[in-house]
Amino acid sequence: MLPDNLPASLSEALAARGYDQLTPVQSSVIAPEATGRDLLVSAQTGSGKTVAFGLAMADELLVDGAFPTAGPPLALVIAPTRELALQVSRELEWLYAGARIATCVGGMDASRERRALNHGAHVVVGTPGRLRDHLERGALRLSSLRAAVLDEADEMLDMGFREDLEQLLDATPSERRTLMFSATLPRPIVALAKTYQRDALRISTVGEDRGHGDIEYQAVAVAPSDIEHAVVNLLRFHEAETAMLFCATRDNVRHLHASLVERGFAAVALSGEHSQNERNAALQALRDGRARVCVATDVAARGIDLPSLSLVVHVELPRDAETLQHRSGRTGRAGRKGIAMLIVPYPRRRRVDMMLRGARIAANWLPVPSADDIRNADRERLLTKLAEPVELDDEDRALGQRLLETKTPEDVAAMLVRALRASMPNPEEMADGANEPPRREDGHRPGFDDTVWFRLDIGRNQNADPRWLLPLLCRRGHVTREEIGAIRIGPSETFVQIPRVAAAKFAASAAKTSHGGDDESGIAITQSDGPPAGGQRAAPRGGRPPNAGGGRPGGAPRYQAKPSRPRR
């Protein structure tokens, strides 16, 4: 049941929207102890914060249960991004029936926004930079303001909007209410609150686990060179209605988006290089189902609410736990379940484990789905879909009858399955130790009777692991997997065998990639006399090596744009 202390117009709007009860943060902001006070609210993304501050400031806007004639704004809502500001406006439009709401965001027609402000508005919603511009030009008048809301305040400070926020708040009456909503409350947020709030009530609905209750966190460890292929297999395995992939830079968004489109995925991209019209078109394609995958940077995806989003993939690892939660909060919203996947290069697993423990997030470490796993999942999905009831018209039955005149039922079914599979992107083969060349009866692989040893300045103490060392050796030495022999891992160094016929090429390539932009591993590779007698343990190429799963301190090669493998 909805609370009795809500204005009638808001209760009617909530009921029409399907609300039968409020979320914890919504209930907290309208509690008797919160009435009329400044609020400092910490709540998870997706917990209904927009409706919460809409309910909280209703008393400042309504006169005898209705909105007065529009004039200078009574409420100001500041959001970090265009998408979030537009989303807030849409939410307030249905909650505040009869109110005039003006939206002011970068990338839109500023003259049209000024005309809307001149005609009067009950609520103004906007981004800090555009609002400040209207304030300085005299179009935004804040002398009558009764409530100011900072939505995602922590993100606005991270993005460098502190000066804009201070100028906007300094232009408002001192007796206004100030409501600050933030997923976290770091020190800068608390300092801002002390400056601009009076006796603020702190409200927190963040659970002790700090991870969103409706999000299942999963992680997969891969060779750095296999990150893109892991993305493909995860998308194909889950077949989410909508998935969001996070990259760290515009360049990587551009590359991954192009690679997925080339493979046959219906994907769109969101980054700072896209215009507002392009961003709106991309979001609309996701909402109406024309696209199912969105590749985005952190800032570009801020504030996006897609009801069908059930899978978030961290293609490049977030810089900290807060970013992890902000990204993952795009799914698992409003009671819906979601999955957040982390793709972790082998050398960085220890760092990720520490970040997850610090955030009190329990993640399941799983293998990357194989091609067989994906085909099995496809079969189950197909059988489930065919078992669902469907309405057939006369034309459908007539065409089916024509097919049966020339083909057996088994052939027709097989052809339909084949057509369905042909419409799906192919899964990728992941790097592992299962495809080594056969060994001779004496245990040696052919071609390794005459070899040269090379030394790497990394060992078990740094969690050296053949699963990520092997792709690194291939990349650094410009050799194939078949040209790498025994790998012997010691406490602080690793020794690798290379056939003598390939040793000169390997040495030259390793020396070349040890300087400049080609190498980001920080691992030195030099020719050596070999491991000390009895001092090293051989690490099986296909098995679990000593200390497997740990991450090498200092990081590993980040995700880099690289040519995709040929379509199969």
Beta strands, then each sheet from edge to edge (+ up, - down):
strand 1: 39-42
strand 2: 75-78
strand 3: 101-104
strand 4: 123-126
strand 5: 147-151
strand 6: 177-182
strand 7: 201-204
strand 8: 215-222
strand 9: 242-246
strand 10: 267-270
strand 11: 293-296
strand 12: 309-314
strand 13: 338-345
strand 14: 364-365
strand 15: 451-456
strand 16: 487-489
strand 17: 494-499
strand 18: 525-528
strand 19: 537-538
sheet 1: 3+ 4+ 2+ 5+ 6+ 1+ 7+
sheet 2: 10+ 11+ 9+ 12+ 13+ 8+ 14+
sheet 3: 18+ 15- 17+ 16- 19+
end
